[in-house]
């Protein structure tokens, strides 16, 4: 991010979390997190490695400990992709580095998934839409994997 936004604004804080050994709450609170403030949670390349319980506890923290209009954005795999035999190579690679692909969301079910967990204004962008929006000009020839998406949603709290 510092290559894109330099200098970082004073109100931007990056807080790394090892979701296997730490909780989001303990890491944020140890780094001066303000539960009343409007916060954008960026959860990149994480969800697919967590248990459903880890996903739910993190989303619960976000909905219960952030100010109105706070939002989350994250990438995820479709369950259908995780079950696909083409994922064998990816699974072998991730196991070799000590990770396992274990979490996905059924294609077309992200909105009810997030609404049940206290979010609204759910948006989902799949690989086809990402390609249409961003793979133009010098990026036109880039390859994008199907079977994954990026979702965003806002915490369902009134001002």
Secondary structure, 3 states (H helix, E strand, C coil): CCCCCCCCCCCCCCCCCCCCCCCHHHHHHHCCCCCCCCCEEEECCCHHHCCHHHHHHHHHHHHHCCCCCCEEEEEEEEHHHHHCHHHHHHHHHHHHCCCCCCCCECCCCHHHHHHCCCEEEEEEEEHHHHHHHHCCHHHCCCCCCCCEEEEEEEECCCC
